[in-house]
Amino acid sequence: MPPMNPQQQPPSPLPPESPSAAWKFELSGMILFFVVVVGSYRLANALREPVMQHFSLHGGSPGDAPPWYFITQDFAAGVGGAVALLLCLLAAVPMWRWWPSYAPMMVWMPLLWLGGGIAQSWIIFHACPGLLQGQRVTSRWPTFDSYLNDPGIAQANSLVMGGALAMALLLPQAGHQAQLWRARRRAARAGMAES
């Protein structure tokens, strides 16, 4: 092995610019993205039963009026979805630096899948006072049809879906602009260090 100049860097077996290194790096980001998104969706489903037990939401049958069975199931699913969405948002923050192409998807995809249930849970919380204390006294939905066709829930679902699709269009652009800004900042620092 020839002697190295002190200013010379040792040769890397796989430089970061090589296609195979970039591919391996992107693959690890892709795997992390799928693990977090699929895991959070499974977590949302797994949390439904513990939420129902914690707030004493069991009871009722599908034919009851008011439709407490469906109201409580949807409320518990929305609470679990909120926890799962929070997990995705927390994971997206560090991913934005290392894998900026996957971080926006980690925000808008779970919002698209889980956001409607979260909004519906919020509406249920406000429309059924005493629900968290295990009391099912009043509801603004006297029948299942009135619950199923509630215009407030439909509007909330539409707003969430529209917001998620807007994020799908805008967040990748924001990520690209952030990458360009970081590259310019690094170049400016390198220029200042040389002078």
Disulfide bonds with the S-S distance in Angstrom:
none
